[in-house]
Amino acid sequence: MKLSRRKALAATAALVIGLPALAACGGEDSGSGGGDEKVTVNLGFFPNITHATALVGLEKGIFAEKLGSNVTLSSKAFNAGPAAIEALFAKGVDATFVGPNPAINAWSQSKGQAIKIISGAASGGVSLVVNPKKVKSLDDLKGKKIATPQLGNTQDVAIRYYLKEKGLTANQDGTGDVSVVPQENSQTIETFKQGEIDGAWVPEPFASRLILESGAKKLIDEKTLWPDGKFVITHLIVRQDFAKEHPDLVQKLVEATVASNDFIASNLEEAKTAANAQLEKLTTKPLSKEVLDSAFKEIEFTNDPIAASLTGGAEHAQAVGLLDPVDLKGIYDLSYLNTVLKAAGKPEVATP
């Protein structure tokens, strides 16, 4: 992906939010798991409902429980994928929930040496929402300003590709038929209210917040653009060097991911409450019940990483000049996931 490393590192410094460890205190660096030595696992995620697998798993103690008492779990929240990937390259995180395009970028930049996708987490939950007074149809997008979470993130690629398919330009410097303006999701809430942008292609809960709190209108539900309405919005990736050193901990992270999705499926209202509690810790302000309910309705939590949509996302990023051609063969290691699914008597996921 053609982002300067200087800009990406600056984004990391601005966007990463360090959270207190959610398990017993221990050393700062990952070490061996032998004996009584403490091991720290640094797990990344976003403060989005599309990352409810992580939000719920952290709040309910599922990740801490699965990792065990000898592991210190340190969680770190990011605004968008490129910042999470930079932290992963810098070994600031060992594994992170992230969208497809930043994972593709990490694979491409490292020539297949940095990461593996080890589990799915969620599908859907992304929309283009607009100011209905300024944008009444897709024909009205020309000349408008539309926000995305970060240059090169999954939603940023999605809108640029969509506009290209419609014959509209959206240059990386903000010029073109449509001005695509990358900014933090929390900032988008404010700039929309102030009339500085005309819409946003964003994940939940931000799409629902813009609709319910600021009168935005949903113009496109991204799931309508994908076969069977399914596309990966969140999956779990891990540093390959961490996986080689701690395969047991990677297995436990996947166990916790599946258990968190099971919890959401079986205890939806309690899961909403747990996700909201995590968001309140991150932002100091919980979501309203109306926004929370709306956001959860838009997302399917699934262990399947929906590999076909990853390939599609790579093609889209190449088409808009945000990714050089890349061979994705080997990007998945679903052996951990299938071990968990098989033990639970669930259908395994075919490795692409």
N, C-alpha and C positions, 0 to 999 in steps of 0.2 A: 504494500500500500504506500502511496507516494506522500507520506507525511514526514516532515523533517523531524529528526530525533530530538532536536532542541525544543521544538514546539511540543512534541509529545511528552518530554520530560517535564516541561513547564506545566503542562496540563495535569500531569500526575501530582505535582506538588500542590496544585490548586484544588484538585478534586478529591484526593484521598482523604478519608476521614478515619482516623484511628479510633478503635473502640477498645474498652478494657477487655482483658481476657475473660472468657466466660466459664473458665474452669479454674482449677487450683493454680496458684502462682508458680512460675518456674523460670527457666532460662529463656533468653531472648531468641537464641538460634536453635534450629532443628539439630538434634544430635542423634546418636544411635538409640535404639529402643531397648538395649540390653540392661539387665540388672535393675537398679532403682533409679537410674538416671532419667531425669525428666526430658521429655521431647515436646517441643512446641510445634504446633501445626497452625500455619497462618492461612486463613480462609477468606477469600474475597467474595463480595456480592454487591448488589445495588439496592438502594432503598426504594424499590419498585414492587408493586404487587406481582409483576411478572417474575419476580424472584421470591415469591412467597414460600417456595420450597426451603430456601435458606432462612427467611425470616421466621417461619414457623419452627423449623428445626433448631434454630438458635434459641428462640424464646422458650420452647418446651424442653430444652435440654437434651434433645435427641442426638445432636452431634457430640456433645460432651459425653453422653452416656455410651455411645457406640465407640468413641475413641478410647475411653477408659480412664481410670484415675491416674495413670502414669503420664498422661498427655495434657499439656496446657493448650487450650484452644484460644487462639487470638483471631478475632474477626475484624475485617477492614471493609468499609463501604466506599464505593466509587460511584461517581455520577454516570459514567458510561464506559464502554469496553476498551477503547484505546488506552485510557489511564490505567485500567486494571492490567492490561497486557504489559505496559511499561513496568509496573510494579512487579509483575511475574518475572520479566527479564532481569530485573534488579534483585530478584530473590526476596522481595518484600512480601510476596505471598507464595505459598506452595501449591495451592489449588484455588480456583475461583469459578464462581458462576458467572457466565458471560454470554453474550449473544454470538451468533455465527460468524459475522464478518470480522470482528477482532480476532477470533480464534483462527480464521483463515489467514489473516494478516500475520499472526504470530508464527504459524506454520511456514508461510512463505518467506518471511524475513530470516527465519532460522534454518531454512532449507530442510525442514522436517525434523529438526533436532531439539526443539524447545518444549513442545507440548503434545499431549494426547487428549482427545475427547473421550471421557470415560463413562458418561451417563447423560441422558436427557433430563429435563426438568419441567419445561413448560412449552406450550404452543399457543400462538395467538396473542391477543391483548394489545394490539397496536392499531392506531387509527390516525387518519388525517382529520383534524377538527379545525373549523374556520369560523371567522366572524361572519354570521349570516347576512349582515348589512352590507358587507363588502364583497363576499363571495357567495353567490347563490348556486353556482354550478361549476363544473370543471373548466368550462370556457372562461371563467372569471379569474383563473389563477394567474394569467399573464399580467406582469407588472406588480405582483403582490410579494410580500415578505412572509416566508414560512420558516419556522424554527425547527431545528432538530437537536438532539442531545449533545452531539459532538461530531466534528468533521471525521468522516470515515467510520462512524459507528453504524450499527445495523439499520437504524431508522434513516440515517443520513444517506446511506447507499440506496435504501428502498425508494425514497422520494426522488432522488436524482435519476434513478433508473426509470421510475414511473413517468417522470416528466419527459425523459428522452424518448420513451415509447410513444408519447403523445406529441412528439415533434417540438418540444419546448427545451430551451437551454437553461442550465443552472450551473454556472461556473463555480469553481472552488473559491474564488475570491469574492463571491457574493453578487457578481454581475450576471447578466443573462436575462432571458424572458421572465424567469422567476428568481427572486433573490432568496437563496437558502441560507439561513442564519444559524449556525451552530452556537448553542448556548446551554448552560446548565438548566435542567428541567425546572428547578425552583425559580430560576430567573424568568423562564418562559411564562410561568403563572403571572408574574408581575408585568412583563412586557406586553402580554396579551391584554391585561386589564387596562394598561395605559395606552393601548392603541398603537404601540410601536411595531407590532407584527400583526399579520392578518390571519395567521393560523399556525398550526404545528403538527408535525408527524411524530407522535410520541407514544411511549408505552403507558400502560396503566400503573398507577392511578391517575397520571397526569391528564390523559384524555378525558376521563370522567370528571376530574376536577374542573377542567376548562369548560366542559359542558354544563355541569351542575352549579358551579360557583360563578361563572362568568358569561353564561349564555352562548357558548360556542355551539356549533352544529357539526355533527359527524358527517363528513363528506365521503370518506372512504374507510371501510373496515378492511385492513390489510389481508385478513384471511380470505376475502373474496377474490384475491389476486393469485391464490395458490391452489393447486390440485387438492380436491377434497377438503378445502378450507384448513389445511394443516401446514404449519411451517414452524421450525424451531425458533423460539424467541430466547430461550435460556437453556443452556446445558452446562455440564461441569467439566472443566479441563484441569489438568495437572501438569506440573513441570516434570519432564521426563527424568531429570536427574534425581528429583525427590522420589519419584516412583521406583526408580532402581534401588535407592537407598532404603526406602520404607514401603515396600509393597503391601505389608500388613496394614499400614495406616491408610493407604489408598483404598484398600478393600473396605475398611471401616467407614471411610468417607462415603463410599458408594452405598454401603448398607444404610447409613444415616439418610442419604438422599432418598432412597426408596422408601424408608420408614417415614420420612417427612411427607412424601407424596401420599402414602397410605393414610397418614393421619389426616391430611386435608380431605381425602376422599371419604373418610369415615366420620369425621368430626368437623364438618364445614364451618359451623358457626363458631366453635371453639378455635378453629384455625384462623378465622377472620380476626377474632379477638387477639390471638397471639401475634399475628402479623402486624396488627395495629399497635400493639404494645412495643414491638421492636421499632416501628417507624417513629413512635413517640420518643423513644430513647435517642434516635438519630436526629430528629428534627425538632423535638420539644413540643410538637403539635400533632395529635392523632387525627386520622381522617374521620369525617362524619360517617355515620352508618350508611347514609344514602350513597356516598362516594365509594365506600368499602364494598357494599353489595353490588354496585354497578361494575366496579373493577373486576371482582371475582367472577362475575358472569361472563366476562369476555375471554377468560383464559381456561385452557385445558391443561391440567398438570399431568404430565406423562413421562415415564422413564425412557421412552423411545426417543432418541435424538433426532429422528426424522431426517435421515442422511440425505435424501433426495433434495430437500430444501437447502441444505448446506451447499450442495453442488450448484443449485440455482443461484444462491446468494453470491457465490464466487463469480459466476458468469455475469451477474448484474454489476458487481464491483469492477470487473474488467471492462465492461461496456461503458462505464462512466469515468474511466481513467483513474480509479482509486486502487487498482490492483493489477500487477503484471500477471501474465499467464502462469498458473501454478498447478502442479500435479498433487491432488489431495490423497492419493493412494497411501494408506498407512496412517492417516490422521486419527483414526479411531482405534481404541483398544477397549472393546466391550467385554473382555473376558471377566473383569471384575463384576460388571453389571449382570452378566449371564449367570455367574456363580450365585449371586444373590437371588435372581429370579428363579433359577432352577431349584434352589433350596426352599423357596416359598411356594413351589408348585405353580409358578406363573410362566406364561410363554416367554421364551427367550427372544432376544432381538438379533436379527441376522446382521453379521458384520459386513459392511459395504465392501 
